[in-house]
Amino acid sequence: MATPLVLYEEDYNSFWRLAQAPVLWVTAEDSFLLKRFAHRPEDYRRRVACFRQRQEVSVADANHNLHHDQPERLAPLIESFIAG
């Protein structure tokens, strides 16, 4: 993944492991990121596992910009998560 920052996987994984708050991990079923990890699912699961308190949700018919592709599906997920 291109980024202007020089960060390696273990760098951001270590930051993510510090998260204390619950995390809503939303994936878009058609996201290029999921396709990128299709041949290495253990890498993807290792990254997600950094967040101890997480709720994982997948949104159908959406790509990387799922907030544009499916805002009517994403908004209630966020509202419900915040409401606890």
C-alpha distance (Angstrom), angle and dihedral (degrees) to the residues before:
residue distance angle dihedral
M1 . . .
A2 3.80 . .
T3 3.78 116.5 .
P4 3.80 133.9 157.2
L5 3.81 88.9 -130.6
V6 3.76 123.5 82.4
L7 3.80 99.6 -128.7
Y8 3.75 128.0 145.7
E9 3.78 126.8 -153.9
E10 3.79 94.0 -98.2
D11 3.82 90.3 50.6
Y12 3.77 95.8 59.9
N13 3.81 93.1 34.5
S14 3.80 88.2 58.1
F15 3.83 90.1 50.5
W16 3.79 91.7 47.8
R17 3.82 92.0 50.1
L18 3.81 88.4 60.2
A19 3.82 91.4 63.2
Q20 3.79 109.9 118.9
A21 3.80 98.9 177.5
P22 3.80 124.1 80.6
V23 3.80 113.4 -93.0
L24 3.78 129.5 -145.9
W25 3.81 104.5 -147.2
V26 3.79 106.9 -163.0
T27 3.78 121.1 -176.3
A28 3.77 129.1 -171.7
E29 3.80 110.5 -133.7
D30 3.82 92.1 -136.8
S31 3.79 96.4 43.1
F32 3.77 118.0 137.6
L33 3.81 87.2 -136.8
L34 3.80 92.1 64.0
K35 3.78 89.9 46.9
R36 3.79 89.0 50.7
F37 3.80 90.0 58.2
A38 3.82 96.0 40.5
H39 3.80 92.1 103.7
R40 3.84 92.5 41.4
P41 3.82 106.6 41.5
E42 3.81 91.5 157.2
D43 3.83 89.5 62.9
Y44 3.78 90.7 52.6
R45 3.83 93.2 47.3
R46 3.82 90.7 48.4
R47 3.80 90.0 55.8
V48 3.78 94.5 46.8
A49 3.81 91.1 46.8
C50 3.81 90.1 62.8
F51 3.81 87.0 81.8
R52 3.80 106.0 71.5
Q53 3.80 95.2 -171.4
R54 3.76 103.9 46.6
Q55 3.74 138.8 143.0
E56 3.79 112.6 -156.5
V57 3.80 121.3 -151.8
S58 3.78 131.4 171.6
V59 3.81 123.4 -152.5
A60 3.79 118.8 -151.5
D61 3.80 125.0 -139.2
A62 3.78 92.5 23.4
N63 3.78 136.4 113.4
H64 3.82 131.7 -160.8
N65 3.83 93.0 -56.3
L66 3.77 93.9 53.7
H67 3.79 92.1 156.1
H68 3.82 85.7 67.5
D69 3.80 96.5 36.6
Q70 3.81 98.6 46.9
P71 3.82 110.7 10.6
E72 3.82 91.6 149.7
R73 3.81 89.5 58.8
L74 3.79 97.7 39.4
A75 3.81 98.8 48.6
P76 3.83 95.9 61.3
L77 3.81 90.3 47.2
I78 3.80 90.9 54.9
E79 3.80 93.1 43.1
S80 3.80 91.9 50.4
F81 3.81 92.1 47.1
I82 3.79 92.8 50.4
A83 3.80 92.2 46.2
G84 3.79 87.8 54.6
